[in-house]
C-alpha cells in the first residue's frame, strides 16, 4: 500500500515526539514556556516567560537526543553528522530548532524556541512595566509615521516578541507587508501580507536574495526577522528607495552599537560603508535589556542623520 505524504509526515512527527520524551513534550505544550534547552550532558532546562530559566531535574538519554537531531534534520531535508553538526529547522508545530553535534560539542544538544500562542500588545508591555506609556506612544507614532524601526538587544531580550507587538499595530494592518525570516516567528496584523523564508538546503536561498525579491512583490513595508549578514545592505537600499515603515531586529549591546553592527555587516559585502544612507534609513532604535527583574525597554533613540564631522546624530527620547 502506498503511504501518502501526510501519513509520512504524521509518522515522523510522532517519532519526534517520542524521542523528545514527556518532559519536553509537556513543556512545549505549556503556553508560558519560551525555550527548552538540552545541553551535551542531557540536562533539560526550561525557560518560562517572566520566571526565567530553571533546571527541570530531568535528563534526556544521549541516544534519544541523537535521534531528535536526526529526525529534525530529516524533517528539514538534511542530515546531521560530523560534517554537518549544526542542524537547524522549524518544527511541525512552528517552533524554532537549533541543534549541536560532535565535533562542535561533547554530545548532542539543542534549543527549541517556542512560537508564542498569544501576541503581547504594547499595552501589555506597559502593564508589565517593561516600558512606559510614553515609550509605547512613541512606538505607535513611529509606526504610523512610517519610520523604519530597528529593535536592538542581546540574546533572549525579547526582540521578536516586541516586533510582533509593533506588527500588531493598526498602522501595519493598513499596508501590504513582506516578512522575511530564517524561521517563521513574526506575526503581523496586516490582511495583505507575504511571508518569505530563507533556505539552507541546496540550492540555498539567502536573506539578501529575498530582500531583492521583495522589491518586486509590491511591498508597502519590508520587515526582516533578524539582520545578521550582508543583507543589511539590501535592506538599507530598500528602506531608502520608496519603502519606508519597515522593521528589523539586530543583535547589539546598545543603540549606538547597533549602527556599528550594521556597518560591520555591510562591510562584509561592500568596500564602502554608506553611513549617510544608514543615518537616513533608520528612524528609531529601540534597545531592550535583560535584567534580573526581567526584560525592559531601556532606551528609545532617534537617528537624525550622519555627517562626516559629527558621525551619527542620535537623540534619546
Order of alpha helices (4+ residues) and beta strands (2+ residues): alpha-beta-beta-beta-alpha-beta-beta-beta-alpha-alpha-beta-alpha-alpha-beta-beta-alpha-beta-alpha-beta-alpha-alpha-beta-beta-beta
